[in-house]
Amino acid sequence: MSLFIASLAMCILVGCGREDAYVENEDGAVAFLSAIPPNGSSITSSASIVLLFNGQPENVASSAGTLTVIGNVVTITGPFVGDLLLLVVTWRGGTITLVYFVSGV
């Protein structure tokens, strides 16, 4: 009986081999999920582009626009100049290049 109680106590302390529901990557990197509007879309020069990640990205930078990071959402707001926007976004552990066709409206 004391062996059972000791095993039960150890199971409670250790967690019975249960894994945590959320495990961060060892390097802390998060993955890009999607962009709104999607890559290849036409946008206006004053548009906002919303990027979704599977966690909160760190050290985010972009080649154009003004960045706002709230949780797992990054918003990049224009003005964007030129007819073609090659938007390079980097974060700790990742990078992505998105292409948009920009109209002056």
Backbone as a ProteinNet text record, in pm:
[ID]
protein_1_A
[PRIMARY]
MSLFIASLAMCILVGCGREDAYVENEDGAVAFLSAIPPNGSSITSSASIVLLFNGQPENVASSAGTLTVIGNVVTITGPFVGDLLLLVVTWRGGTITLVYFVSGV
[TERTIARY]
82.1	0	86.4	192.2	279.1	348.7	374.9	434.2	335.9	207.3	104.8	96.1	97.8	89.9	214.1	330.1	453.6	449.2	398	386.8	289	178.2	78.6	135.8	208.2	269.5	372.4	452.1	552.4	484.7	375.5	301.4	247	198.3	145	257.5	372	484.6	543.9	557	621.1	522	396.2	295.9	255	292.9	251.3	286.2	393.6	434.2	351.5	262.1	177.9	263.2	245	319.6	240.6	312.8	247.1	176.9	62.6	-12.5	63.9	142.7	218.7	366.2	443.5	587.9	650.7	726.2	791.9	908.7	934.5	1052.3	1175.4	1278.2	1398.2	1460.2	1455.3	1512.4	1412.1	1291	1189.5	1119.6	1149.4	1091.3	945	870.5	731.8	718.6	611	591	486.6	509.3	414.2	300.2	175.7	59.4	-5.8	-36.1	-104.8	-96.8	-133.5	-137.1	-275.2	-322.3	-448.2	-421.1	-437.8	-475.9	-365.1	-401.6	-303.4	-194	-82.3	30.8	-17.3	29.8	-8.2	-129	-187.9	-307.7	-273.9	-375.7	-365.8	-410.6	-335.1	-367.2	-355.7	-410.6	-391.1	-263.9	-213.6	-89.6	-106.7	-228.7	-252.6	-307.7	-296.2	-352.7	-279	-341.9	-279.5	-272.9	-161.7	-141.2	-130.5	-208.6	-211.6	-145.8	-47.5	21.7	-13.8	-44.7	-80.5	29.9	66.4	169.6	111.3	182.2	133.8	177	237.1	278.6	322.2	366.3	407.8	549.5	566.2	699.8	780.5	911.1	1000.6	1093.1	1137.2	1232	1180.9	1057.4	995.9	1042.8	1074.6	1112.1	1054.6	1027.1	978.4	1049.7	1052.1	1121.3	1041.7	916.2	832	720.9	664.3	548.9	583.8	479.9	491.6	434.9	511.1	473.6	402.3	304.5	241.6	230.9	279.6	273.6	185.4	77.8	-10.1	-32.9	29.3	17.6	74.8	-4.6	41.4	2.5	-38.5	-79.9	15.9	68.3	153.3	78.7	62	-3	101.2	107.4	199.4	114.1	130	47.9	132.5	75.6	143.5	152.1	199.8	191.5	300.9	260.5	351.8	370.6	495.9	523.9	562.1	535.9	567.7	450.3	464.7	358.7	366.8	487.2	510.8	576.7	517.2	572	628	758.5	822.9	846.3	760.7	763	839	954.2	1034.5	1012.8	965	939.2	1028.5	1100.2	1186.7	1144.8	1169.3	1146.1	1245	1259	1352.3	1318.8	1406.8	1388.2	1317.3	1283.1	1212.4	1216.5	1182.2	1169.9	1071.7	1003.9	911.9	911.8	895.8	882.4	744.5	670.8	536.9	537.9	457	449.4	307.6	297.8	168.9	177.5	66.4	54.7	-15.3	52.3	4.9	-56.1	-176.2	-238.8	-235.3	-233.1	-221.9	-346.8	-455.8	-584.5	-586
-119.5	0	125.8	126.8	244.1	264	154.1	165.2	233.9	201.8	264.7	414.1	452.1	593	667.7	606.7	669.3	688	588.3	599.2	709	716.8	819.7	958.9	974.9	1103.4	1142.6	1047.7	1074.4	1112.2	1045.5	1074.8	1217	1261.8	1397	1499	1472.5	1565.3	1574.7	1462.8	1459.5	1488	1456	1483	1360.4	1242.6	1116.2	1106.7	1171.4	1162.1	1246.2	1326.7	1412.8	1523.2	1550	1656.5	1786.3	1898.7	2028.6	2048.8	2116.1	2140.9	2233.7	2326.7	2420.6	2403.5	2372.8	2362.4	2455.2	2553	2648.4	2581	2621.7	2572	2605.5	2523	2546.4	2681.9	2729.1	2859	2972.3	2941.6	3042.4	3093.6	3036.5	3085.5	3047	3135.1	3105.4	3099.8	3040.3	3021.2	3118.8	3167	3249.1	3159.5	3204.2	3126.3	3180.5	3311.2	3367	3518.3	3574.6	3719.5	3760.1	3875.8	3932	4075.4	4112.8	4030.8	3931.6	3826.5	3722.8	3772.3	3703.2	3728.5	3732.9	3832	3843.7	3931.6	3986.7	4069.6	4211.2	4281.6	4424.5	4499.4	4603.2	4683.8	4830.9	4917.4	5061.3	5101.7	5218.3	5262.5	5285.9	5308.6	5332	5208.8	5094	4970.6	4926.1	4834.2	4764.2	4616.4	4556.1	4412.6	4346.2	4242.5	4172.9	4036.6	4008.8	3880.3	3803.6	3676.4	3591.2	3488.5	3468.4	3373.4	3274.4	3165.2	3065.8	3097.6	3210	3258.9	3403.1	3466.7	3606.1	3613.8	3674.4	3687.2	3793.4	3774.1	3869.4	3932.4	4053.8	4126.5	4137.4	4179.1	4187.9	4315.4	4301	4415.1	4392.1	4503.1	4489.9	4591.1	4560.1	4645.4	4770	4778	4893.7	4902.6	5022.4	5041.1	5057.6	5073.5	5088.9	4963.9	4907.4	4781	4802.4	4716.7	4705.3	4556.6	4515.9	4375	4365.6	4287.9	4261.4	4111.2	4045.7	3900.8	3832.7	3749.2	3675.7	3745	3872.4	3948.5	4065.4	4073.8	4185.5	4262.1	4392	4477.4	4571.4	4574.8	4663.3	4761.6	4890.5	4994	5082.8	5117.7	5205	5346.7	5439.6	5434.4	5347.2	5277.2	5196.4	5267.6	5284	5358.3	5262.7	5305.4	5223.9	5137.1	5073	4986.4	4844.3	4804.2	4668.1	4673.6	4606.8	4602.2	4463.7	4456	4332.5	4352.9	4298.7	4319.4	4205.4	4237.5	4138.1	4158.9	4055.7	4062.2	3959.1	4004.8	3914.6	3917	3807.8	3796.5	3693.3	3685.6	3590.8	3449.9	3394.2	3258.7	3245.7	3358	3342.6	3465	3443.8	3551.6	3508.9	3607.1	3580.2	3701.3	3675.5	3781.8	3771.5	3881.3	3888.2	3989.2	3965.3	4052.7	4108.7	4241.8	4308.2	4406	4424	4520.8	4642.3	4757.6	4876.9	4975.6	5023.6	5131	5256.9	5371.4	5498.6	5542.7	5470.5	5510.1	5487.1
0	0	0	77.6	81.1	-53.5	-124.7	-258.2	-353.5	-342.2	-425.1	-396	-268.3	-230.3	-278	-267.5	-314.6	-466.6	-537.5	-683.1	-722.8	-651.4	-678.1	-650.9	-542.2	-509.1	-615.6	-660.4	-763	-894.8	-925.7	-1048.6	-1045.9	-932.2	-918.9	-933.1	-871	-877.3	-1017.3	-1084.6	-1215.6	-1327.5	-1309.6	-1411.6	-1489.9	-1447.9	-1509.6	-1657.8	-1701.4	-1840.1	-1934.1	-1882.3	-1964.4	-2023.8	-2153	-2218.2	-2210.5	-2206.4	-2207.8	-2341.2	-2337.1	-2460.2	-2554.2	-2498.9	-2581.3	-2550.6	-2652.7	-2637.5	-2739	-2689.9	-2779	-2849	-2974.1	-3044.3	-2962.3	-2973.6	-2894.6	-2922.8	-3047.4	-3078.7	-3059.5	-3015.9	-2989.7	-3113.9	-3231.1	-3356.4	-3368.6	-3432.6	-3464.5	-3616	-3663.9	-3807.2	-3860.9	-3981.5	-4054.3	-4100.9	-4084.8	-4126.7	-4253.2	-4254.7	-4370.9	-4371.2	-4487.2	-4504	-4555.1	-4507.5	-4553	-4596.7	-4721.3	-4835.6	-4871.1	-4943	-4974.1	-5069	-5063.8	-5151.9	-5296.8	-5374.2	-5514.6	-5539.3	-5435	-5448	-5492.4	-5539.3	-5567.2	-5442.9	-5405.3	-5287.8	-5324.6	-5241.7	-5259.2	-5185.5	-5216.4	-5153	-5003.2	-4957.6	-4814.7	-4742.2	-4802.8	-4746.2	-4620.2	-4549	-4437.2	-4472.7	-4441.2	-4465	-4329	-4306.2	-4177.4	-4195.3	-4111.3	-4112.2	-3986.3	-4002.3	-3888.5	-3865.9	-3739.6	-3699	-3599.1	-3576.6	-3480.3	-3337.6	-3316	-3185	-3201.5	-3093.9	-3105.1	-3160	-3279.7	-3336.8	-3263.4	-3259.1	-3193.7	-3296.6	-3267.9	-3353.8	-3497.5	-3514.1	-3646.4	-3717.1	-3845.2	-3929.1	-4068.1	-4138.8	-4276.7	-4364.4	-4493.2	-4589.1	-4625.7	-4586.8	-4616.3	-4513	-4499.6	-4413.2	-4266.5	-4187	-4042.3	-3976	-3883.5	-3818.1	-3686.1	-3661	-3530	-3499.8	-3381.7	-3341.4	-3217.8	-3228.6	-3114.5	-3110	-3013.7	-3002.4	-3124.5	-3188.5	-3306.8	-3437.2	-3430	-3547.3	-3570.1	-3692.3	-3732.7	-3840.8	-3821.2	-3919.7	-3978.1	-4110.8	-4180.8	-4260.3	-4230.8	-4289.8	-4380.3	-4498.1	-4592.8	-4540.9	-4621.6	-4766.5	-4829.2	-4933.5	-5013.1	-5146.7	-5188.4	-5312.1	-5423.8	-5545.8	-5662.1	-5702.4	-5817	-5869.6	-5816.3	-5777.2	-5730.4	-5593.2	-5495.9	-5360.4	-5334	-5315.5	-5269.5	-5120.7	-5041.3	-4896.7	-4830.4	-4773.5	-4702.9	-4554	-4486.4	-4343.1	-4275.4	-4174.5	-4098.4	-3951.6	-3884.2	-3740.4	-3689	-3559.5	-3500.4	-3547.4	-3630.5	-3678	-3811	-3878.8	-4004.8	-4092.7	-4216.9	-4315.4	-4423.8	-4481.9	-4591.8	-4684.7	-4812.8	-4911	-4974.7	-4969.2	-5027.1	-5141	-5243	-5359.3	-5369.4	-5384.1	-5400.9	-5517.1	-5586.7	-5695.2	-5637.2	-5639.9	-5571.9	-5670.4	-5637.8	-5715.4	-5630.8	-5694.5	-5622.5	-5549.9	-5567	-5509	-5360.4
[MASK]
+++++++++++++++++++++++++++++++++++++++++++++++++++++++++++++++++++++++++++++++++++++++++++++++++++++++++

